[in-house]
Amino acid sequence: SGNRNDDVIDLVVIRLNSNTVEGLLHTGKQFLEISSVKTGHPIQSNTDFLIVGFPGSQTKIDNRNKNIIEKPFIFRTRPNLKELASLSITHRNHIVLEYSRNIIRDVTTGNIKTGPLPYGISGSGIWLLEREDFNKYQAFLVGILSEYFENRALLIGPKIDLFIDVVRNKFDSTIPNNGVRVHLIET
């Protein structure tokens, strides 16, 4: 409608120039191959997801050595498929994941523990885990974490389909998108 009050989602895609890309590669940064991105994947209750990030509650500043000590948070979860209309969130555009902070299974030990407050991991990937063999998985980027609703024990992020469709519309129409399409409104 052009009215900002009824936007389904706001997102921004930035195109990096070749000098920036070369500079990032020179410092050891890597870029994700499009084959590691999956759009249009149906989400079912038994779908496994992985979140990896660096929450602020696990990041400390070492003033003595002028260093930042960060501890990654690796969390495996399943989707919440309940209707979330009260939050204006639809499963069409978002991935909604369970995060019961008080009963987190440590992925390295298998022990139950209290997880960190996930503040600071916005922008982390939501990775779909597809089983290849008995204990081997392939991970695909399917969303970007954006919200934490503590009172509902939920982590929420827009599907990667939305970002891919913006890139398709603005920069490269050959990139495949088997999922949600967006209607762009220029501002």
Secondary structure, DSSP 8 states (H G I E B T S, - for coil): ---GGG-S---------HHHHHHHHHTT-----GGGB--S----TT-EEEEEE--GGGEEEETTTTEEEE--EEEEE-B--S-BGGGTB-TTTEEEEE--TTSEE-TTT--EE-----TT-TT-EEEEEEEEETTEEEEEEEEE--EEEGGGTEEEEEBHHHHHHHHHHHT-TTS---S--------
